[in-house]
Amino acid sequence: MDKNNLAYLIGIAMGDGNLSNPNGRAVRLRISCDTKYKNLMDNIILSIQKLLPKNKVAIVKRRDNCADISCYSNKWESLLNWKAKDGSKESQKISIPDWIKNNKQYSLLCLKGLFETDGSIYTDRKYLMANFVTIIPTLANDVMEIIRSLGFKPNMQLRKELNGKTKHTIRISKNTEEFIKLVKIDKS
């Protein structure tokens, strides 16, 4: 198994993925993606195909600008370390596996997946910024820990949403271009 590919795909799945078992026979990983990110969609499909070459990867268009990339496999729960029937990623308090956190290369690839799905790169008052947003405290803490271990100084803002959940926004505002290049974030 290509652990580099798996680390990237775990980041993608933790960002915009979910697990379900709609037919009671096989677990489905579904990753929602804005269709304007054609390269990202292609990368997600390729990563799934590399990991599970015998499994079919489907693209289901939901709206004009949104598609779901999905693949059925009973390996998903053990690969991703969360369960289809145990509720949301938030309620399961998902976290980045130690084998990723303890390896710089895997950490970079997981961050790449997270930032390409639930992150953004933008300019604020002529300063380049990179954000990652999640409502999962354990995931937010893992991301902060990894970014710090890479020598960057992220900050995190917490904001209570109308639905009662707390949104964690992790921002890199110093040495942002260096961070983007190191992690190889590609939002195209």
LOGU-781548 format. One line per field, with one value per residue (C-alpha): residue number from 1; x negated, z, y negated. Coordinates in steps of 0.5 Angstrom, whole numbers. Each point is the difference from the previous one (the first is absolute). Layout:
<nodes>
resi = (NUM,...)
u = (X,...)
w = (Z,...)
v = (Y,...)
</nodes>
This chain:
<nodes>
resi = (1,2,3,4,5,6,7,8,9,10,11,12,13,14,15,16,17,18,19,20,21,22,23,24,25,26,27,28,29,30,31,32,33,34,35,36,37,38,39,40,41,42,43,44,45,46,47,48,49,50,51,52,53,54,55,56,57,58,59,60,61,62,63,64,65,66,67,68,69,70,71,72,73,74,75,76,77,78,79,80,81,82,83,84,85,86,87,88,89,90,91,92,93,94,95,96,97,98,99,100,101,102,103,104,105,106,107,108,109,110,111,112,113,114,115,116,117,118,119,120,121,122,123,124,125,126,127,128,129,130,131,132,133,134,135,136,137,138,139,140,141,142,143,144,145,146,147,148,149,150,151,152,153,154,155,156,157,158,159,160,161,162,163,164,165,166,167,168,169,170,171,172,173,174,175,176,177,178,179,180,181,182,183,184,185,186,187,188)
u = (0,-3,1,-2,7,3,-2,2,7,1,-1,5,5,0,1,6,1,5,2,6,3,6,1,-2,-5,-6,-2,0,-6,4,-5,4,-4,2,0,-5,-6,-1,-7,2,6,-5,-5,5,3,-8,-1,6,-2,-7,2,6,-2,6,5,5,-1,7,1,7,2,4,1,-3,-6,-1,-1,-1,-6,1,-2,2,-4,0,-7,2,1,-7,-4,4,0,8,6,6,5,-3,3,-4,-7,1,4,-6,-5,-4,-8,-6,-3,-6,-4,1,-1,-7,-2,-2,2,6,2,-1,4,6,0,0,6,3,-2,3,7,1,-5,-1,-5,1,-3,2,-2,-6,-2,0,4,2,6,2,7,4,5,-4,-4,-5,-1,-2,-4,-4,-1,-3,-4,-3,-1,-4,-4,-2,-2,6,4,7,6,7,6,6,7,7,4,8,1,-4,-6,-7,-4,-8,-3,-8,-3,-8,-1,-8,-4,6,-3,-5,5,4,-6,-2,7,1,7,3,7,1)
w = (0,-2,7,-3,-4,6,4,-6,0,7,0,-6,4,7,-4,-5,1,4,1,-1,-1,-4,-3,7,-4,-2,3,-5,1,-3,-1,-2,-5,-3,-8,-1,3,-6,2,7,-2,-5,6,5,-6,-1,7,1,-6,2,7,-2,-7,-1,3,-4,1,-2,-1,2,-2,6,-3,-5,4,4,-1,5,-2,3,1,4,4,6,2,1,7,2,-5,2,8,0,-1,-4,5,6,-2,-3,0,5,5,-1,2,-6,0,-4,1,4,-6,-4,5,2,-7,-4,-7,2,4,-6,-4,5,1,-8,0,6,-3,-7,2,7,-1,-4,-3,0,0,6,-1,-4,4,-2,5,0,5,2,3,4,5,3,6,0,-8,1,6,-4,-6,5,2,-6,-3,6,-1,-7,3,-1,5,-2,4,1,1,3,-2,3,-6,0,0,7,-3,0,-6,1,-5,-1,-3,-3,-1,1,-5,-4,-7,3,4,-7,-4,6,0,-7,0,-7,1,-8)
v = (0,-7,-3,-7,1,2,-6,-5,4,0,-8,0,4,-3,-7,1,8,4,7,4,7,-2,7,4,4,-5,-6,-6,-6,-6,-6,-7,-5,-6,2,-7,4,5,2,1,5,3,1,3,5,2,1,4,4,1,2,5,2,5,-5,-4,-8,-3,-8,-2,-7,-3,-7,-5,-1,6,8,6,4,7,7,6,4,4,-2,-8,1,3,-5,-6,2,-2,4,-1,1,-3,-7,-6,-1,-6,5,5,-5,2,-1,0,7,0,4,-7,-5,4,-1,-6,2,3,-6,-4,4,0,-7,-1,4,-4,-7,2,2,-4,-5,-7,-4,-8,-7,-4,-7,2,5,8,4,8,2,7,0,6,1,6,-2,6,-1,-7,1,5,-5,-5,5,2,-7,-2,6,-2,-7,-4,-5,2,-4,3,-4,3,-2,2,1,0,7,0,3,-3,-1,0,-4,1,-5,-1,-7,0,3,2,1,5,4,1,2,5,3,-1,-2,0,-3,0)
</nodes>
